Amino acid sequence: MKNIGALMKQAQEMQQKMGEVQERLAKIEVDGSSGAGMVSVTLSGKSDMRRIKIDPALLKPDEAEVLEDLIVAATNDARARLETKTQEEMSKVTGGLNLPPGMKLPF
């Protein structure tokens, strides 16, 4: 039964560390871009869009569809970067623990 106590203590420590990582991640901002930097999007650690920058050359009525596509691509790029950053931070807490596919922390 001694091992269960140690295991519970480790779980509590990991939970505390996870909370700390989540707080740090909430404060970060990640940039994504598309169109060779003509559109850039900044997301918070919680995936909220904070800023968008658009090159004025794209602000033409006949470029609307291109601009829409570039905004989507920049947002997706920022989300991918955020996911990578989140995984990096979480792996620091889990010590590189390989979780089964689809299983994410916190539970």
C-alpha positions, 0 to 999 in steps of 0.5 A: 500500500506504500506504493499507492501513497507514492503514486497518489503524491506523484499524481497530485504533483503532476496535477499542480504542474499541469495547472502551472503549465496551463497558466503559462500557456494562457499568457503566450501568443503565437503568430501564424502567417500566409502569403509570404507574410502578407497576412498574419494572425496572432492567437492567444494560448487559449486559441483566441484571435488577438490580432490580424495584420493584412498587407494593404495590397490585398485590400482590393475588391477583386482580391477578396477571395484571395484574402479570405483564403490567406486569413484561413491559412494564417489562422491554421498556421497559428493554431498548428504552432500553438498545438506544437508549443502546447505539446512541448510544454506538456511534455515537460510536465509528463517527462516525455510520457508517451500517451496513447493516440487521442489521449490528451492531458489534462484528462 
